[in-house]
Amino acid sequence: MIIARLLSNLTSGESALGQAETVVILLGVTLIVALTSRRLQVPYTLLLVLFGLVIGILPIFIEVRLEPNLVLFLFLPALLFEGAWNVEIEQLIADWLPVLLLALPGLVLSLVLVAAAMHWGSGLPWLLALLLGAMVSPTDPVAIISLLRQLSMADRLRTIIEGESLFNDGVGTAAFQLVLLLLLASLGQAAATTDISAWMTTLNAFWLMFGGLALGLVVGWIFARLLRLVDERLIEISVTFCVAYGVYILGTVIQTSGLLAVVGAGLILGSYGRRIGMSEDTRVGADTVWEFIAYLANSFLFLLVGIEIGETNFLHSFPSILWALGGVIVGRVLMIYTLIPLHDLVARKSVRGKQDSRRFLPLTQPIPLSWRPLLVLSGLRGALSIALVLSLPTALAQRNLLVDVVFGVVLVTLLGQGIGLRLLLPRWPKEEVSS
């Protein structure tokens, strides 16, 4: 019944029994999909989206709705914490530069190009176009990460893709909140609309993008130290669970990025806290618990995304979807083929200059040329984009258009790029370094 209550907003039915039945049915569907994906050797999450599309299109199935608050509070903190918990922190530090370039300037480049395409192609006002760009710029490569693991691709490639997603989800959400504030202020719908100065806007952006990460790092360090005082497996695992959701709530309360706070806490607890405060038995138990939580979150989330998209009529918004897709694709190509060569240039100069081994953030060797197309195709959009667009005020002009465009972009990138990678990866070189 706990799960039923957490998912109570998914259905229009009012009875607790009806809500529980819906959860059981959806869980049964995810199990069928899991078994089918193994047989077909298709990424589990992509098949979930396809099943969800069928459920959303068929009128005979129960009515299901994806609530944005459910995604932003229940699913995403769990997935981000699990990703940060399991990331190889040494490799992430080693590849900090490409991750930083893709998650910050790369996201901004994608955002601006999508906004420009929507403004000049579809005639969308600049603030609305920027808002759309903020919603479809963060990547969601959960399906690709599982596929890379399945095909034994390079660990470094997985770290770069996963690191980019961990951080640009928080950065993209912060950009969305900032642009939405400016938009509502311009329409006279935001509180304190008289004091939206350039200085305050800059300060707010800085706080949104870096305050949450700093909060997560501090909270993670505090609880990592506290774990040393406890020697009870279930209590220690419960602490990680409480931190994952508690730091998100705290970040939201102090009006910074709760998602980045979750990432920061997960990185510290998953590396430092796990090493100094947990026994081997506790580490194994925590890994198992978080693997199960991530499995449930991914299962429900991608299935619900497919259902929500399946109930959408894209006909009237088709031209705008094409313009947005053009901006997303061009932005992804430009960020990979400009920022990754920039990283390689800096890395080569650092190697030739005999970089100081005491440097706090060392630079690794260049990224293989053969990885660049894979990095382009790994720019899938997913649940975060849908949650953000569904959270828009219902009175916002052209909200329906924004919903259709975001859903269309998510559908094409999830299925088009995901299936494309499934076909390409088995034939792709698996070298770890460039020549």
Solvent accessible surface area in square Angstrom, and as a share of the most:
residue,aa,sasa,rsa
1,M,128,0.57
2,I,129,0.66
3,I,78,0.40
4,A,5,0.04
5,R,169,0.62
6,L,82,0.41
7,L,6,0.03
8,S,37,0.24
9,N,86,0.44
10,L,0,0.00
11,T,22,0.13
12,S,76,0.49
13,G,41,0.39
14,E,165,0.74
15,S,64,0.42
16,A,53,0.41
17,L,126,0.63
18,G,24,0.23
19,Q,28,0.12
20,A,20,0.16
21,E,89,0.40
22,T,7,0.04
23,V,12,0.07
24,V,102,0.59
25,I,71,0.36
26,L,0,0.00
27,L,57,0.29
28,G,28,0.27
29,V,23,0.13
30,T,0,0.00
31,L,90,0.45
32,I,101,0.52
33,V,0,0.00
34,A,21,0.16
35,L,123,0.61
36,T,41,0.24
37,S,8,0.05
38,R,191,0.70
39,R,214,0.78
40,L,105,0.52
41,Q,106,0.47
42,V,42,0.24
43,P,5,0.03
44,Y,42,0.16
45,T,6,0.04
46,L,1,0.01
47,L,14,0.07
48,L,0,0.00
49,V,0,0.00
50,L,64,0.32
51,F,66,0.28
52,G,0,0.00
53,L,24,0.12
54,V,84,0.48
55,I,21,0.11
56,G,11,0.10
57,I,116,0.59
58,L,83,0.41
59,P,123,0.77
60,I,151,0.77
61,F,62,0.26
62,I,67,0.34
63,E,86,0.39
64,V,1,0.01
65,R,100,0.37
66,L,7,0.04
67,E,59,0.26
68,P,18,0.12
69,N,110,0.56
70,L,14,0.07
71,V,0,0.00
72,L,29,0.14
73,F,79,0.33
74,L,28,0.14
75,F,8,0.03
76,L,11,0.05
77,P,0,0.00
78,A,1,0.01
79,L,22,0.11
80,L,10,0.05
81,F,0,0.00
82,E,32,0.14
83,G,7,0.06
84,A,2,0.01
85,W,1,0.00
86,N,57,0.29
87,V,17,0.10
88,E,108,0.48
89,I,38,0.19
90,E,122,0.55
91,Q,50,0.22
92,L,11,0.06
93,I,71,0.36
94,A,23,0.18
95,D,0,0.00
96,W,67,0.23
97,L,23,0.11
98,P,1,0.01
99,V,6,0.04
100,L,75,0.37
101,L,21,0.10
102,L,0,0.00
103,A,3,0.02
104,L,41,0.20
105,P,57,0.36
106,G,0,0.00
107,L,3,0.02
108,V,75,0.43
109,L,57,0.28
110,S,1,0.00
111,L,15,0.08
112,V,72,0.41
113,L,46,0.23
114,V,0,0.00
115,A,0,0.00
116,A,13,0.10
117,A,20,0.16
118,M,0,0.00
119,H,46,0.21
120,W,192,0.67
121,G,25,0.24
122,S,41,0.27
123,G,58,0.56
124,L,1,0.01
125,P,69,0.43
126,W,102,0.36
127,L,52,0.26
128,L,10,0.05
129,A,0,0.00
130,L,47,0.23
131,L,0,0.00
132,L,0,0.00
133,G,0,0.00
134,A,0,0.00
135,M,0,0.00
136,V,0,0.00
137,S,3,0.02
138,P,3,0.02
139,T,5,0.03
140,D,16,0.09
141,P,4,0.02
142,V,42,0.24
143,A,0,0.00
144,I,1,0.01
145,I,12,0.06
146,S,49,0.32
147,L,0,0.00
148,L,2,0.01
149,R,122,0.44
150,Q,91,0.40
151,L,34,0.17
152,S,84,0.54
153,M,6,0.03
154,A,5,0.04
155,D,86,0.45
156,R,20,0.07
157,L,0,0.00
158,R,51,0.19
159,T,10,0.06
160,I,0,0.00
161,I,3,0.02
162,E,28,0.13
163,G,0,0.00
164,E,2,0.01
165,S,12,0.08
166,L,7,0.03
167,F,37,0.15
168,N,2,0.01
169,D,9,0.05
170,G,0,0.00
171,V,7,0.04
172,G,0,0.00
173,T,10,0.06
174,A,1,0.01
175,A,9,0.07
176,F,9,0.04
177,Q,72,0.32
178,L,23,0.11
179,V,16,0.09
180,L,27,0.14
181,L,60,0.30
182,L,50,0.25
183,L,10,0.05
184,L,30,0.15
185,A,19,0.15
186,S,72,0.47
187,L,90,0.45
188,G,58,0.56
189,Q,96,0.42
190,A,17,0.13
191,A,92,0.72
192,A,79,0.61
193,T,47,0.28
194,T,135,0.79
195,D,86,0.45
196,I,63,0.32
197,S,50,0.32
198,A,86,0.66
199,W,170,0.60
200,M,76,0.34
201,T,32,0.18
202,T,93,0.54
203,L,83,0.41
204,N,44,0.23
205,A,20,0.16
206,F,123,0.51
207,W,104,0.36
208,L,10,0.05
209,M,39,0.17
210,F,88,0.37
211,G,6,0.06
212,G,0,0.00
213,L,43,0.21
214,A,53,0.41
215,L,30,0.15
216,G,0,0.00
217,L,69,0.34
218,V,84,0.48
219,V,21,0.12
220,G,0,0.00
221,W,133,0.47
222,I,75,0.38
223,F,71,0.30
224,A,0,0.00
225,R,95,0.35
226,L,83,0.41
227,L,2,0.01
228,R,131,0.48
229,L,145,0.72
230,V,51,0.29
231,D,132,0.68
232,E,81,0.36
233,R,104,0.38
234,L,118,0.59
235,I,92,0.47
236,E,2,0.01
237,I,15,0.07
238,S,57,0.37
239,V,31,0.18
240,T,0,0.00
241,F,91,0.38
242,C,85,0.51
243,V,7,0.04
244,A,0,0.00
245,Y,24,0.09
246,G,34,0.33
247,V,3,0.01
248,Y,29,0.11
249,I,83,0.42
250,L,76,0.38
251,G,0,0.00
252,T,79,0.46
253,V,105,0.60
254,I,66,0.34
255,Q,138,0.61
256,T,4,0.02
257,S,1,0.01
258,G,6,0.06
259,L,4,0.02
260,L,3,0.01
261,A,0,0.00
262,V,0,0.00
263,V,0,0.00
264,G,0,0.00
265,A,0,0.00
266,G,0,0.00
267,L,13,0.07
268,I,39,0.20
269,L,0,0.00
270,G,6,0.06
271,S,29,0.19
272,Y,49,0.19
273,G,0,0.00
274,R,44,0.16
275,R,157,0.57
276,I,46,0.23
277,G,10,0.09
278,M,9,0.04
279,S,54,0.35
280,E,111,0.50
281,D,85,0.44
282,T,4,0.02
283,R,65,0.24
284,V,85,0.49
285,G,12,0.12
286,A,0,0.00
287,D,50,0.26
288,T,81,0.47
289,V,55,0.32
290,W,0,0.00
291,E,115,0.52
292,F,116,0.49
293,I,31,0.16
294,A,8,0.06
295,Y,71,0.27
296,L,36,0.18
297,A,6,0.05
298,N,22,0.11
299,S,0,0.00
300,F,7,0.03
301,L,2,0.01
302,F,2,0.01
303,L,0,0.00
304,L,2,0.01
305,V,0,0.00
306,G,0,0.00
307,I,2,0.01
308,E,19,0.09
309,I,1,0.01
310,G,13,0.12
311,E,73,0.33
312,T,27,0.16
313,N,100,0.51
314,F,44,0.18
315,L,132,0.66
316,H,162,0.72
317,S,6,0.04
318,F,109,0.45
319,P,82,0.51
320,S,13,0.08
321,I,8,0.04
322,L,93,0.46
323,W,124,0.43
324,A,0,0.00
325,L,18,0.09
326,G,33,0.32
327,G,4,0.04
328,V,2,0.01
329,I,88,0.45
330,V,77,0.44
331,G,0,0.00
332,R,6,0.02
333,V,58,0.33
334,L,74,0.37
335,M,5,0.02
336,I,0,0.00
337,Y,98,0.37
338,T,69,0.40
339,L,23,0.12
340,I,0,0.00
341,P,42,0.27
342,L,84,0.42
343,H,1,0.01
344,D,1,0.01
345,L,87,0.43
346,V,55,0.32
347,A,0,0.00
348,R,103,0.38
349,K,120,0.51
350,S,14,0.09
351,V,88,0.51
352,R,165,0.60
353,G,57,0.55
354,K,178,0.75
355,Q,54,0.24
356,D,66,0.34
357,S,110,0.71
358,R,205,0.75
359,R,107,0.39
360,F,176,0.73
361,L,61,0.30
362,P,42,0.26
363,L,23,0.11
364,T,30,0.17
365,Q,89,0.40
366,P,17,0.11
367,I,1,0.01
368,P,1,0.00
369,L,115,0.57
370,S,27,0.18
371,W,1,0.00
372,R,28,0.10
373,P,45,0.28
374,L,2,0.01
375,L,0,0.00
376,V,22,0.13
377,L,43,0.22
378,S,1,0.01
379,G,0,0.00
380,L,0,0.00
381,R,2,0.01
382,G,1,0.01
383,A,1,0.01
384,L,6,0.03
385,S,1,0.00
386,I,0,0.00
387,A,0,0.00
388,L,2,0.01
389,V,0,0.00
390,L,30,0.15
391,S,44,0.28
392,L,4,0.02
393,P,46,0.29
394,T,123,0.71
395,A,86,0.66
396,L,7,0.03
397,A,66,0.51
398,Q,85,0.38
399,R,42,0.15
400,N,116,0.60
401,L,39,0.19
402,L,0,0.00
403,V,19,0.11
404,D,25,0.13
405,V,0,0.00
406,V,0,0.00
407,F,3,0.01
408,G,4,0.03
409,V,0,0.00
410,V,0,0.00
411,L,37,0.18
412,V,67,0.39
413,T,1,0.01
414,L,1,0.00
415,L,28,0.14
416,G,46,0.44
417,Q,31,0.14
418,G,0,0.00
419,I,77,0.39
420,G,23,0.22
421,L,1,0.01
422,R,43,0.16
423,L,109,0.54
424,L,68,0.34
425,L,0,0.00
426,P,59,0.37
427,R,183,0.67
428,W,51,0.18
429,P,70,0.44
430,K,95,0.40
431,E,67,0.30
432,E,93,0.42
433,V,69,0.40
434,S,34,0.22
435,S,160,1.04
